[in-house]
Amino acid sequence: MRAALRQGVALVVLLAPAAVAQVPDSTGAPSLHELHRRQKIRLAVSGLGRVQGRVLESGDSALVLSGEPVPRRIAPSAVDTVWTRGRNTLKGALFGGLGLAAAAGLAAASLGESSGTESGDVIVGGAAVGLVGGALIGALVGTAIPRWKRRFP
């Protein structure tokens, strides 16, 4: 049963998305060439306020965002803050896994008492199943919920 619990925890860790932090260059401007094409971002730009769109081009000389009616060219030196849009997959897996593990462990404990079996093994087994199932369900729900993450400064 403990092996199943370790496998459930390993699954939750594997669901964690890799996050790449934006690192400022020597001038203090964010390194915009690390942004991915078609990635949705939000910027605080000197003189323009907040600007949002998908990355069409990124480089040292300019950042081009999709926009209406035409794409916007933004100089990296004018960017004050960068946010990238991500998902809540890990947070959903964590809360879903822990919540369902607790509920399944309690349910298994009450079933174990009524059947007269060893309650410790039943609780651990129920919690392991709840952890894996809850993590998968929570990850799916979390993936549907977008979030903005501040990357610079």
PyMOL commands that set and color helices and strands:
alter all, ss='L'
color gray80, all
select helices_A, chain A and resi 2-14+32-34+76-78+89-115+119-143
alter helices_A, ss='H'
color red, helices_A
select strands_A, chain A and resi 40-45+49-58+63-65+72-74+79-87+146-152
alter strands_A, ss='S'
color yellow, strands_A
deselect
rebuild
show_as cartoon
